[in-house]
Amino acid sequence: MQNHQINPNKWIDLYSDYLFNYTITRVNDREIAKDLIQDTFFAGLKSMKNFKGEASERTWLISILKRKIIDYYRKINSNKGQAEVRMSYSNSEDNEGDWLEERVEDEGYLNAQETLENTELGDAIYECLDKLPEKQATVFKMKTILNYETEAICNELKITPSNLWVIIHRARTAMAACMEKNWL
């Protein structure tokens, strides 16, 4: 079993894009996704001593991020249906001393149907990715999800740019067919 090392100085450079793409498919809000990733990095720093090296650093960070996403949905769902009550004191002569209550919709509330659809879409994408041949899935993730440059992918996988584009085309075609069958 490989003993992986942890290096928080490289987390942002190595993992922030991957974590962002993973998160945005699940929460569909850029600012919330950024906050969740920041929370993940902080939690990772706090629990570095618990890192056993049995999984890769990225896998370990993803497991922390998954818990952050679950906590986020638990929090917004526990607030669902609750309204904030604001009290204000009117100082005008006609209603001096009257307290006014106004019910305000919770800004953090997300439409449950949208949340469900985003989760289902993310699940469908990853389900379809799992059905691709390994090389196609790897190239598709690197190019489409992680936004790697063509040259970086070719160097890492030791393939030519024309081979890369053939693989990408086949992967996209297979993904489109799978998504049409499983999602639409």
PASEBA-1860 file (N, C-alpha, C; in nm, 3 decimals):
! residues 184
1> MQNHQINP> 0.085/-0.119/0.000/0.000/0.000/0.000/0.089/0.124/0.000 ~ 0.059/0.219/-0.086/0.139/0.339/-0.100/0.110/0.435/0.015 ~ 0.216/0.496/0.066/0.200/0.592/0.175/0.210/0.733/0.116 ~ 0.097/0.798/0.097/0.092/0.931/0.036/0.132/1.037/0.138 ~ 0.191/1.143/0.088/0.231/1.255/0.172/0.132/1.370/0.154 ~ 0.133/1.460/0.250/0.043/1.575/0.244/0.127/1.703/0.237 ~ 0.087/1.794/0.147/0.161/1.919/0.131/0.061/2.033/0.108 ~ 0.014/2.096/0.216/-0.088/2.201/0.203/-0.042/2.324/0.125
9> NKWIDLYS> 0.089/2.343/0.110/0.139/2.458/0.034/0.103/2.450/-0.114 ~ 0.070/2.331/-0.162/0.040/2.313/-0.304/-0.108/2.287/-0.331 ~ -0.190/2.284/-0.227/-0.332/2.251/-0.244/-0.402/2.341/-0.345 ~ -0.383/2.471/-0.332/-0.454/2.564/-0.421/-0.414/2.540/-0.566 ~ -0.282/2.531/-0.590/-0.235/2.510/-0.727/-0.280/2.376/-0.784 ~ -0.273/2.272/-0.703/-0.301/2.138/-0.753/-0.449/2.101/-0.756 ~ -0.526/2.149/-0.657/-0.660/2.093/-0.640/-0.776/2.192/-0.648 ~ -0.751/2.321/-0.644/-0.863/2.416/-0.636/-0.957/2.407/-0.757
17> DYLFNYTI> -0.903/2.394/-0.878/-0.989/2.384/-0.996/-1.072/2.256/-0.994 ~ -1.008/2.146/-0.959/-1.079/2.018/-0.953/-1.190/2.025/-0.848 ~ -1.157/2.076/-0.729/-1.256/2.086/-0.622/-1.370/2.180/-0.662 ~ -1.336/2.289/-0.731/-1.439/2.383/-0.774/-1.535/2.316/-0.872 ~ -1.481/2.248/-0.972/-1.566/2.180/-1.071/-1.652/2.073/-1.005 ~ -1.595/2.003/-0.909/-1.670/1.901/-0.835/-1.785/1.967/-0.759 ~ -1.757/2.079/-0.693/-1.854/2.145/-0.607/-1.963/2.216/-0.687 ~ -1.926/2.283/-0.794/-2.024/2.364/-0.869/-2.132/2.276/-0.929
25> TRVNDREI> -2.101/2.151/-0.961/-2.204/2.062/-1.014/-2.302/2.019/-0.906 ~ -2.265/2.040/-0.781/-2.350/1.997/-0.671/-2.426/2.111/-0.603 ~ -2.371/2.233/-0.609/-2.440/2.344/-0.542/-2.488/2.451/-0.639 ~ -2.434/2.455/-0.759/-2.479/2.547/-0.864/-2.476/2.694/-0.822 ~ -2.379/2.731/-0.740/-2.361/2.870/-0.699/-2.212/2.892/-0.678 ~ -2.154/2.982/-0.759/-2.009/3.002/-0.758/-1.957/3.044/-0.620 ~ -2.026/3.138/-0.556/-1.978/3.188/-0.427/-1.987/3.081/-0.319 ~ -2.094/3.006/-0.319/-2.109/2.898/-0.221/-2.002/2.792/-0.246
33> AKDLIQDT> -1.978/2.761/-0.374/-1.875/2.662/-0.408/-1.739/2.709/-0.357 ~ -1.706/2.837/-0.379/-1.578/2.890/-0.331/-1.569/2.881/-0.179 ~ -1.677/2.916/-0.111/-1.679/2.909/0.035/-1.659/2.766/0.085 ~ -1.724/2.672/0.020/-1.712/2.532/0.061/-1.569/2.481/0.040 ~ -1.506/2.523/-0.068/-1.367/2.482/-0.094/-1.274/2.544/0.010 ~ -1.297/2.670/0.043/-1.217/2.735/0.146/-1.235/2.663/0.280 ~ -1.358/2.629/0.314/-1.385/2.554/0.437/-1.314/2.419/0.434 ~ -1.310/2.357/0.317/-1.242/2.228/0.302/-1.093/2.241/0.329
41> FFAGLKSM> -1.031/2.343/0.271/-0.888/2.364/0.295/-0.860/2.391/0.444 ~ -0.944/2.471/0.508/-0.926/2.498/0.651/-0.942/2.370/0.733 ~ -1.044/2.292/0.701/-1.065/2.166/0.773/-0.947/2.071/0.750 ~ -0.894/2.071/0.628/-0.778/1.988/0.598/-0.657/2.030/0.680 ~ -0.637/2.160/0.691/-0.525/2.209/0.773/-0.542/2.168/0.919 ~ -0.665/2.180/0.969/-0.691/2.145/1.109/-0.671/1.997/1.136 ~ -0.702/1.914/1.035/-0.699/1.770/1.060/-0.582/1.701/0.989 ~ -0.477/1.775/0.957/-0.361/1.716/0.890/-0.303/1.599/0.969
49> KNFKGEAS> -0.307/1.610/1.100/-0.250/1.503/1.183/-0.327/1.372/1.167 ~ -0.452/1.379/1.118/-0.533/1.259/1.098/-0.511/1.194/0.961 ~ -0.435/1.262/0.874/-0.408/1.208/0.741/-0.314/1.087/0.755 ~ -0.363/0.970/0.715/-0.288/0.846/0.734/-0.202/0.810/0.613 ~ -0.224/0.876/0.500/-0.146/0.847/0.382/-0.195/0.727/0.303 ~ -0.310/0.673/0.341/-0.364/0.556/0.272/-0.430/0.595/0.139 ~ -0.479/0.716/0.130/-0.539/0.767/0.007/-0.454/0.884/-0.042 ~ -0.477/0.923/-0.166/-0.404/1.039/-0.217/-0.455/1.164/-0.147
57> ERTWLISI> -0.376/1.266/-0.154/-0.412/1.394/-0.093/-0.544/1.445/-0.153 ~ -0.559/1.434/-0.285/-0.681/1.481/-0.351/-0.803/1.402/-0.305 ~ -0.790/1.271/-0.293/-0.901/1.188/-0.247/-0.941/1.226/-0.105 ~ -0.842/1.251/-0.024/-0.866/1.293/0.115/-0.939/1.427/0.120 ~ -0.896/1.523/0.037/-0.963/1.654/0.032/-1.106/1.641/-0.021 ~ -1.127/1.555/-0.120/-1.262/1.532/-0.173/-1.353/1.476/-0.063 ~ -1.300/1.386/0.018/-1.385/1.329/0.125/-1.424/1.437/0.226 ~ -1.334/1.530/0.253/-1.367/1.642/0.341/-1.471/1.731/0.274
65> LKRKIIDY> -1.450/1.759/0.145/-1.542/1.844/0.069/-1.682/1.783/0.063 ~ -1.690/1.653/0.045/-1.822/1.587/0.041/-1.897/1.612/0.171 ~ -1.827/1.603/0.283/-1.891/1.628/0.412/-1.934/1.774/0.425 ~ -1.854/1.866/0.371/-1.890/2.008/0.374/-2.016/2.034/0.291 ~ -2.026/1.968/0.176/-2.145/1.984/0.091/-2.268/1.928/0.161 ~ -2.254/1.812/0.222/-2.366/1.752/0.296/-2.408/1.844/0.410 ~ -2.311/1.897/0.484/-2.342/1.990/0.593/-2.413/2.114/0.542 ~ -2.371/2.164/0.426/-2.433/2.281/0.366/-2.581/2.254/0.338
73> YRKINSNK> -2.612/2.139/0.275/-2.751/2.106/0.246/-2.832/2.079/0.374 ~ -2.770/2.019/0.472/-2.840/2.000/0.599/-2.878/2.134/0.660 ~ -2.784/2.227/0.654/-2.809/2.359/0.714/-2.923/2.432/0.641 ~ -2.918/2.434/0.508/-3.025/2.508/0.439/-3.158/2.437/0.451 ~ -3.156/2.304/0.459/-3.283/2.232/0.474/-3.339/2.246/0.614 ~ -3.254/2.265/0.714/-3.306/2.285/0.849/-3.366/2.424/0.865 ~ -3.324/2.517/0.779/-3.379/2.653/0.783/-3.501/2.668/0.693 ~ -3.529/2.566/0.613/-3.638/2.575/0.516/-3.770/2.601/0.587
81> GQAEVRMS> -3.846/2.694/0.536/-3.977/2.722/0.592/-3.974/2.819/0.708 ~ -3.856/2.846/0.760/-3.847/2.941/0.869/-3.831/3.080/0.810 ~ -3.894/3.175/0.871/-3.882/3.312/0.824/-3.810/3.393/0.930 ~ -3.738/3.488/0.883/-3.670/3.577/0.975/-3.771/3.683/1.019 ~ -3.773/3.716/1.144/-3.862/3.819/1.193/-3.777/3.940/1.227 ~ -3.808/4.050/1.163/-3.737/4.174/1.190/-3.828/4.265/1.270 ~ -3.774/4.320/1.371/-3.849/4.413/1.454/-3.791/4.552/1.430 ~ -3.879/4.647/1.409/-3.830/4.784/1.396/-3.920/4.876/1.476
89> YSNSEDNE> -3.863/4.980/1.526/-3.936/5.072/1.609/-3.967/5.196/1.527 ~ -4.094/5.229/1.518/-4.135/5.346/1.443/-4.136/5.466/1.538 ~ -4.073/5.572/1.499/-4.063/5.689/1.585/-4.148/5.805/1.534 ~ -4.239/5.778/1.441/-4.324/5.887/1.390/-4.432/5.917/1.493 ~ -4.493/6.035/1.483/-4.590/6.078/1.584/-4.717/5.993/1.582 ~ -4.763/5.948/1.460/-4.890/5.876/1.458/-4.882/5.735/1.516 ~ -4.768/5.668/1.508/-4.762/5.534/1.568/-4.639/5.522/1.658 ~ -4.623/5.624/1.740/-4.510/5.627/1.831/-4.516/5.507/1.926
97> GDWLEERV> -4.405/5.438/1.934/-4.396/5.327/2.026/-4.450/5.196/1.973 ~ -4.498/5.189/1.848/-4.548/5.064/1.794/-4.433/4.982/1.735 ~ -4.431/4.854/1.771/-4.333/4.763/1.713/-4.396/4.701/1.588 ~ -4.320/4.699/1.483/-4.369/4.642/1.358/-4.293/4.512/1.331 ~ -4.365/4.410/1.290/-4.303/4.284/1.252/-4.320/4.265/1.103 ~ -4.215/4.221/1.039/-4.228/4.186/0.898/-4.161/4.052/0.876 ~ -4.226/3.971/0.797/-4.169/3.839/0.769/-4.089/3.850/0.640 ~ -3.968/3.800/0.646/-3.877/3.810/0.534/-3.837/3.669/0.492
105> EDEGYLNA> -3.840/3.643/0.363/-3.802/3.510/0.314/-3.654/3.488/0.341 ~ -3.620/3.368/0.385/-3.482/3.331/0.412/-3.404/3.332/0.281 ~ -3.301/3.419/0.272/-3.224/3.432/0.148/-3.147/3.306/0.114 ~ -3.113/3.224/0.213/-3.037/3.103/0.191/-3.120/2.989/0.138 ~ -3.250/3.008/0.130/-3.340/2.901/0.086/-3.318/2.871/-0.062 ~ -3.299/2.749/-0.095/-3.288/2.707/-0.235/-3.411/2.627/-0.271 ~ -3.454/2.643/-0.391/-3.567/2.565/-0.439/-3.528/2.417/-0.435 ~ -3.606/2.338/-0.364/-3.574/2.196/-0.345/-3.568/2.123/-0.479
113> QETLENTE> -3.654/2.158/-0.572/-3.654/2.092/-0.703/-3.524/2.120/-0.778 ~ -3.474/2.245/-0.775/-3.348/2.279/-0.841/-3.233/2.201/-0.778 ~ -3.232/2.194/-0.646/-3.127/2.121/-0.576/-3.127/1.975/-0.616 ~ -3.244/1.915/-0.621/-3.257/1.776/-0.660/-3.210/1.755/-0.803 ~ -3.249/1.845/-0.894/-3.209/1.832/-1.033/-3.059/1.845/-1.049 ~ -2.995/1.939/-0.976/-2.851/1.956/-0.984/-2.779/1.831/-0.935 ~ -2.828/1.775/-0.827/-2.767/1.653/-0.773/-2.784/1.539/-0.872 ~ -2.903/1.525/-0.928/-2.929/1.419/-1.025/-2.842/1.437/-1.150
121> LGDAIYEC> -2.826/1.561/-1.196/-2.742/1.588/-1.313/-2.598/1.548/-1.284 ~ -2.546/1.591/-1.169/-2.408/1.555/-1.132/-2.391/1.405/-1.125 ~ -2.488/1.337/-1.065/-2.482/1.191/-1.055/-2.485/1.127/-1.195 ~ -2.570/1.180/-1.283/-2.579/1.126/-1.419/-2.449/1.146/-1.495 ~ -2.385/1.262/-1.478/-2.258/1.288/-1.547/-2.153/1.188/-1.500 ~ -2.141/1.170/-1.370/-2.039/1.078/-1.319/-2.073/0.932/-1.351 ~ -2.200/0.900/-1.358/-2.240/0.765/-1.398/-2.199/0.740/-1.543 ~ -2.219/0.837/-1.628/-2.181/0.823/-1.768/-2.029/0.819/-1.783
129> LDKLPEKQ> -1.958/0.898/-1.704/-1.812/0.894/-1.707/-1.760/0.756/-1.671 ~ -1.824/0.693/-1.574/-1.783/0.559/-1.531/-1.801/0.455/-1.642 ~ -1.889/0.482/-1.737/-1.916/0.387/-1.845/-1.816/0.400/-1.960 ~ -1.741/0.512/-1.962/-1.643/0.532/-2.069/-1.522/0.441/-2.048 ~ -1.454/0.405/-2.158/-1.326/0.337/-2.140/-1.232/0.427/-2.058 ~ -1.142/0.366/-1.985/-1.059/0.440/-1.889/-0.985/0.558/-1.952 ~ -0.924/0.537/-2.068/-0.847/0.644/-2.131/-0.938/0.759/-2.174 ~ -1.056/0.726/-2.230/-1.150/0.831/-2.269/-1.197/0.910/-2.148
137> ATVFKMKT> -1.228/0.839/-2.040/-1.275/0.907/-1.918/-1.166/0.999/-1.864 ~ -1.043/0.952/-1.862/-0.932/1.032/-1.811/-0.914/1.158/-1.895 ~ -0.910/1.141/-2.027/-0.892/1.256/-2.117/-1.010/1.353/-2.104 ~ -1.131/1.300/-2.100/-1.250/1.385/-2.087/-1.245/1.467/-1.958 ~ -1.213/1.402/-1.847/-1.205/1.473/-1.718/-1.097/1.581/-1.722 ~ -0.980/1.543/-1.774/-0.869/1.639/-1.776/-0.902/1.761/-1.862 ~ -0.960/1.737/-1.979/-0.987/1.848/-2.072/-1.112/1.925/-2.035 ~ -1.220/1.857/-2.005/-1.350/1.921/-1.988/-1.377/1.965/-1.844
145> ILNYETEA> -1.342/1.881/-1.748/-1.374/1.913/-1.609/-1.261/1.990/-1.542 ~ -1.138/1.943/-1.562/-1.024/2.005/-1.494/-0.960/2.117/-1.575 ~ -1.003/2.132/-1.702/-0.955/2.239/-1.790/-0.803/2.238/-1.811 ~ -0.745/2.119/-1.823/-0.602/2.108/-1.853/-0.579/2.155/-1.996 ~ -0.462/2.208/-2.021/-0.423/2.247/-2.155/-0.394/2.121/-2.235 ~ -0.412/2.130/-2.367/-0.387/2.017/-2.456/-0.246/1.962/-2.438 ~ -0.148/2.051/-2.435/-0.008/2.009/-2.423/0.016/1.932/-2.293 ~ -0.043/1.979/-2.183/-0.025/1.912/-2.054/-0.084/1.771/-2.056
153> ICNELKIT> -0.200/1.756/-2.118/-0.264/1.624/-2.128/-0.178/1.531/-2.214 ~ -0.134/1.582/-2.328/-0.053/1.500/-2.419/0.077/1.456/-2.350 ~ 0.140/1.548/-2.277/0.264/1.513/-2.207/0.240/1.410/-2.098 ~ 0.135/1.428/-2.022/0.107/1.337/-1.911/0.068/1.198/-1.959 ~ -0.013/1.192/-2.065/-0.062/1.063/-2.113/0.023/1.007/-2.228 ~ 0.122/1.085/-2.271/0.213/1.044/-2.379/0.135/1.008/-2.506 ~ 0.052/1.106/-2.549/-0.024/1.090/-2.672/-0.003/1.215/-2.758 ~ -0.036/1.205/-2.885/-0.022/1.320/-2.975/-0.148/1.406/-2.966
161> PSNLWVII> -0.138/1.534/-3.005/-0.256/1.620/-3.004/-0.370/1.565/-3.091 ~ -0.337/1.507/-3.207/-0.444/1.454/-3.293/-0.510/1.334/-3.227 ~ -0.431/1.251/-3.159/-0.487/1.137/-3.084/-0.578/1.189/-2.972 ~ -0.534/1.294/-2.906/-0.614/1.354/-2.798/-0.751/1.396/-2.851 ~ -0.754/1.462/-2.966/-0.881/1.512/-3.018/-0.972/1.400/-3.066 ~ -0.914/1.291/-3.112/-0.995/1.175/-3.149/-1.059/1.116/-3.022 ~ -0.978/1.104/-2.918/-1.028/1.049/-2.791/-1.136/1.139/-2.733 ~ -1.111/1.270/-2.735/-1.208/1.368/-2.683/-1.339/1.359/-2.762
169> HRARTAMA> -1.328/1.351/-2.893/-1.449/1.342/-2.977/-1.530/1.218/-2.942 ~ -1.463/1.104/-2.931/-1.532/0.979/-2.898/-1.594/0.987/-2.758 ~ -1.521/1.045/-2.664/-1.572/1.057/-2.527/-1.695/1.148/-2.522 ~ -1.687/1.261/-2.592/-1.801/1.354/-2.593/-1.923/1.292/-2.659 ~ -1.901/1.219/-2.766/-2.012/1.153/-2.835/-2.077/1.050/-2.743 ~ -1.993/0.971/-2.676/-2.046/0.870/-2.583/-2.116/0.934/-2.464 ~ -2.059/1.043/-2.412/-2.120/1.114/-2.299/-2.255/1.172/-2.340 ~ -2.262/1.231/-2.459/-2.388/1.290/-2.506/-2.496/1.182/-2.518
177> ACMEKNWL> -2.459/1.068/-2.575/-2.557/0.959/-2.591/-2.601/0.907/-2.455 ~ -2.507/0.890/-2.365/-2.539/0.840/-2.231/-2.626/0.939/-2.155 ~ -2.593/1.068/-2.162/-2.671/1.169/-2.091/-2.812/1.178/-2.150 ~ -2.822/1.166/-2.280/-2.954/1.171/-2.343/-3.040/1.054/-2.293 ~ -2.977/0.940/-2.279/-3.049/0.820/-2.232/-3.082/0.829/-2.082 ~ -2.989/0.876/-2.001/-3.003/0.873/-1.856/-3.056/1.001/-1.793 ~ -3.048/1.112/-1.863/-3.083/1.239/-1.799/-3.204/1.304/-1.865 ~ -3.208/1.309/-1.996/-3.316/1.383/-2.065/-3.444/1.307/-2.072
END
